[in-house]
Amino acid sequence: MTSDLDSGREHRGEEHPRGTLAVVALYGVLFVLGWFAIYLFIYLPRGPVTR
């Protein structure tokens, strides 16, 4: 015996988790931008590590 609430759960499970994907994508973009900024503004001006 299924109720209307059970069928609603199944329907929601078929949808794409757009909010979660947006958060992960935003985190990824911020990570790449941060890494690129560190590379451009810290690593390149100092030069490579040499002995």
N, CA, C and O atoms as CSV, one atom per row, in Angstrom:
chain,resi,resn,atom,element,x,y,z
A,1,MET,N,N,0.840,-1.179,0.000
A,1,MET,CA,C,0.000,0.000,0.000
A,1,MET,C,C,0.891,1.250,0.000
A,1,MET,O,O,1.668,1.467,0.930
A,2,THR,N,N,0.771,2.050,-1.033
A,2,THR,CA,C,1.579,3.264,-1.118
A,2,THR,C,C,0.700,4.485,-0.937
A,2,THR,O,O,-0.466,4.504,-1.330
A,3,SER,N,N,1.284,5.491,-0.339
A,3,SER,CA,C,0.548,6.739,-0.151
A,3,SER,C,C,1.055,7.784,-1.130
A,3,SER,O,O,1.999,7.533,-1.879
A,4,ASP,N,N,0.438,8.943,-1.126
A,4,ASP,CA,C,0.886,10.033,-1.994
A,4,ASP,C,C,2.279,10.505,-1.618
A,4,ASP,O,O,3.032,10.949,-2.484
A,5,LEU,N,N,2.637,10.417,-0.337
A,5,LEU,CA,C,3.957,10.853,0.097
A,5,LEU,C,C,5.039,9.946,-0.466
A,5,LEU,O,O,6.111,10.421,-0.842
A,6,ASP,N,N,4.769,8.639,-0.528
A,6,ASP,CA,C,5.755,7.717,-1.073
A,6,ASP,C,C,6.017,7.989,-2.551
A,6,ASP,O,O,7.166,7.962,-2.991
A,7,SER,N,N,4.958,8.252,-3.322
A,7,SER,CA,C,5.157,8.516,-4.735
A,7,SER,C,C,5.890,9.843,-4.933
A,7,SER,O,O,6.620,9.995,-5.912
A,8,GLY,N,N,5.714,10.802,-4.030
A,8,GLY,CA,C,6.426,12.074,-4.102
A,8,GLY,C,C,7.910,11.875,-3.886
A,8,GLY,O,O,8.717,12.549,-4.526
A,9,ARG,N,N,8.289,10.975,-3.010
A,9,ARG,CA,C,9.707,10.698,-2.770
A,9,ARG,C,C,10.349,10.095,-4.010
A,9,ARG,O,O,11.474,10.448,-4.361
A,10,GLU,N,N,9.647,9.194,-4.668
A,10,GLU,CA,C,10.197,8.575,-5.867
A,10,GLU,C,C,10.373,9.615,-6.962
A,10,GLU,O,O,11.362,9.581,-7.694
A,11,HIS,N,N,9.437,10.528,-7.082
A,11,HIS,CA,C,9.524,11.551,-8.119
A,11,HIS,C,C,10.701,12.486,-7.843
A,11,HIS,O,O,11.421,12.864,-8.768
A,12,ARG,N,N,10.899,12.857,-6.591
A,12,ARG,CA,C,12.009,13.746,-6.259
A,12,ARG,C,C,13.348,13.066,-6.503
A,12,ARG,O,O,14.326,13.738,-6.830
A,13,GLY,N,N,13.410,11.761,-6.353
A,13,GLY,CA,C,14.652,11.036,-6.567
A,13,GLY,C,C,15.093,11.039,-8.022
A,13,GLY,O,O,16.277,10.855,-8.305
A,14,GLU,N,N,14.168,11.244,-8.943
A,14,GLU,CA,C,14.495,11.242,-10.358
A,14,GLU,C,C,15.042,12.581,-10.829
A,14,GLU,O,O,15.672,12.643,-11.884
A,15,GLU,N,N,14.818,13.652,-10.076
A,15,GLU,CA,C,15.275,14.967,-10.489
A,15,GLU,C,C,16.774,15.108,-10.249
A,15,GLU,O,O,17.341,14.437,-9.386
A,16,HIS,N,N,17.405,15.981,-11.014
A,16,HIS,CA,C,18.827,16.244,-10.840
A,16,HIS,C,C,19.042,17.155,-9.636
A,16,HIS,O,O,18.284,18.106,-9.442
A,17,PRO,N,N,20.051,16.883,-8.831
A,17,PRO,CA,C,20.327,17.732,-7.651
A,17,PRO,C,C,21.050,19.012,-8.064
A,17,PRO,O,O,22.247,19.160,-7.820
A,18,ARG,N,N,20.322,19.932,-8.689
A,18,ARG,CA,C,20.952,21.132,-9.244
A,18,ARG,C,C,21.616,21.980,-8.174
A,18,ARG,O,O,22.687,22.538,-8.416
A,19,GLY,N,N,21.018,22.092,-7.008
A,19,GLY,CA,C,21.618,22.897,-5.945
A,19,GLY,C,C,22.954,22.331,-5.500
A,19,GLY,O,O,23.913,23.077,-5.305
A,20,THR,N,N,23.021,21.028,-5.340
A,20,THR,CA,C,24.265,20.380,-4.931
A,20,THR,C,C,25.328,20.529,-6.006
A,20,THR,O,O,26.484,20.826,-5.704
A,21,LEU,N,N,24.947,20.327,-7.243
A,21,LEU,CA,C,25.910,20.472,-8.337
A,21,LEU,C,C,26.402,21.910,-8.440
A,21,LEU,O,O,27.571,22.146,-8.745
A,22,ALA,N,N,25.524,22.866,-8.190
A,22,ALA,CA,C,25.929,24.269,-8.241
A,22,ALA,C,C,26.940,24.576,-7.144
A,22,ALA,O,O,27.910,25.295,-7.381
A,23,VAL,N,N,26.724,24.039,-5.950
A,23,VAL,CA,C,27.661,24.276,-4.845
A,23,VAL,C,C,29.016,23.647,-5.156
A,23,VAL,O,O,30.055,24.267,-4.927
A,24,VAL,N,N,29.011,22.439,-5.670
A,24,VAL,CA,C,30.270,21.755,-6.004
A,24,VAL,C,C,30.985,22.490,-7.131
A,24,VAL,O,O,32.203,22.662,-7.085
A,25,ALA,N,N,30.239,22.924,-8.138
A,25,ALA,CA,C,30.846,23.663,-9.242
A,25,ALA,C,C,31.419,24.998,-8.761
A,25,ALA,O,O,32.511,25.389,-9.174
A,26,LEU,N,N,30.690,25.690,-7.897
A,26,LEU,CA,C,31.185,26.956,-7.361
A,26,LEU,C,C,32.463,26.741,-6.558
A,26,LEU,O,O,33.412,27.515,-6.680
A,27,TYR,N,N,32.488,25.695,-5.741
A,27,TYR,CA,C,33.691,25.377,-4.965
A,27,TYR,C,C,34.869,25.072,-5.889
A,27,TYR,O,O,35.993,25.509,-5.640
A,28,GLY,N,N,34.606,24.324,-6.951
A,28,GLY,CA,C,35.656,23.997,-7.906
A,28,GLY,C,C,36.195,25.227,-8.609
A,28,GLY,O,O,37.406,25.363,-8.782
A,29,VAL,N,N,35.307,26.125,-9.018
A,29,VAL,CA,C,35.740,27.350,-9.691
A,29,VAL,C,C,36.562,28.215,-8.735
A,29,VAL,O,O,37.599,28.754,-9.120
A,30,LEU,N,N,36.102,28.345,-7.496
A,30,LEU,CA,C,36.855,29.139,-6.518
A,30,LEU,C,C,38.222,28.524,-6.236
A,30,LEU,O,O,39.202,29.250,-6.068
A,31,PHE,N,N,38.299,27.201,-6.181
A,31,PHE,CA,C,39.564,26.525,-5.959
A,31,PHE,C,C,40.539,26.805,-7.105
A,31,PHE,O,O,41.699,27.140,-6.869
A,32,VAL,N,N,40.066,26.669,-8.335
A,32,VAL,CA,C,40.923,26.895,-9.493
A,32,VAL,C,C,41.366,28.351,-9.558
A,32,VAL,O,O,42.533,28.627,-9.834
A,33,LEU,N,N,40.457,29.282,-9.310
A,33,LEU,CA,C,40.827,30.698,-9.327
A,33,LEU,C,C,41.834,31.018,-8.229
A,33,LEU,O,O,42.773,31.783,-8.451
A,34,GLY,N,N,41.647,30.440,-7.050
A,34,GLY,CA,C,42.595,30.662,-5.957
A,34,GLY,C,C,43.965,30.093,-6.274
A,34,GLY,O,O,44.983,30.733,-6.010
A,35,TRP,N,N,43.997,28.897,-6.836
A,35,TRP,CA,C,45.273,28.291,-7.200
A,35,TRP,C,C,45.976,29.124,-8.271
A,35,TRP,O,O,47.183,29.351,-8.193
A,36,PHE,N,N,45.227,29.571,-9.259
A,36,PHE,CA,C,45.798,30.367,-10.337
A,36,PHE,C,C,46.329,31.701,-9.811
A,36,PHE,O,O,47.377,32.168,-10.255
A,37,ALA,N,N,45.616,32.311,-8.876
A,37,ALA,CA,C,46.068,33.575,-8.290
A,37,ALA,C,C,47.357,33.370,-7.505
A,37,ALA,O,O,48.272,34.188,-7.598
A,38,ILE,N,N,47.442,32.297,-6.738
A,38,ILE,CA,C,48.676,32.013,-6.001
A,38,ILE,C,C,49.823,31.772,-6.966
A,38,ILE,O,O,50.940,32.236,-6.735
A,39,TYR,N,N,49.554,31.049,-8.046
A,39,TYR,CA,C,50.590,30.778,-9.042
A,39,TYR,C,C,51.087,32.075,-9.675
A,39,TYR,O,O,52.294,32.275,-9.813
A,40,LEU,N,N,50.159,32.961,-10.063
A,40,LEU,CA,C,50.547,34.188,-10.752
A,40,LEU,C,C,51.210,35.204,-9.828
A,40,LEU,O,O,52.202,35.830,-10.199
A,41,PHE,N,N,50.663,35.366,-8.630
A,41,PHE,CA,C,51.095,36.480,-7.787
A,41,PHE,C,C,52.121,36.102,-6.708
A,41,PHE,O,O,52.704,36.984,-6.078
A,42,ILE,N,N,52.344,34.811,-6.494
A,42,ILE,CA,C,53.327,34.409,-5.483
A,42,ILE,C,C,54.453,33.592,-6.115
A,42,ILE,O,O,55.630,33.919,-5.959
A,43,TYR,N,N,54.083,32.527,-6.831
A,43,TYR,CA,C,55.112,31.630,-7.357
A,43,TYR,C,C,55.944,32.276,-8.465
A,43,TYR,O,O,57.174,32.258,-8.412
A,44,LEU,N,N,55.274,32.847,-9.467
A,44,LEU,CA,C,56.018,33.412,-10.594
A,44,LEU,C,C,56.923,34.573,-10.191
A,44,LEU,O,O,58.062,34.620,-10.655
A,45,PRO,N,N,56.479,35.520,-9.347
A,45,PRO,CA,C,57.414,36.586,-8.942
A,45,PRO,C,C,58.628,36.084,-8.172
A,45,PRO,O,O,59.713,36.651,-8.300
A,46,ARG,N,N,58.467,35.035,-7.376
A,46,ARG,CA,C,59.611,34.498,-6.601
A,46,ARG,C,C,60.542,33.687,-7.475
A,46,ARG,O,O,61.742,33.627,-7.207
A,47,GLY,N,N,60.018,33.068,-8.505
A,47,GLY,CA,C,60.820,32.208,-9.348
A,47,GLY,C,C,60.815,30.784,-8.812
A,47,GLY,O,O,60.338,30.541,-7.704
A,48,PRO,N,N,61.335,29.855,-9.576
A,48,PRO,CA,C,61.353,28.463,-9.134
A,48,PRO,C,C,62.320,28.253,-7.971
A,48,PRO,O,O,63.261,29.020,-7.767
A,49,VAL,N,N,62.058,27.212,-7.236
A,49,VAL,CA,C,62.918,26.882,-6.093
A,49,VAL,C,C,64.198,26.243,-6.618
A,49,VAL,O,O,64.156,25.230,-7.316
A,50,THR,N,N,65.332,26.842,-6.278
A,50,THR,CA,C,66.626,26.301,-6.706
A,50,THR,C,C,67.565,26.247,-5.509
A,50,THR,O,O,67.330,26.896,-4.489
A,51,ARG,N,N,68.620,25.473,-5.644
A,51,ARG,CA,C,69.591,25.384,-4.543
A,51,ARG,C,C,70.865,26.043,-4.930
A,51,ARG,O,O,71.808,26.075,-4.139
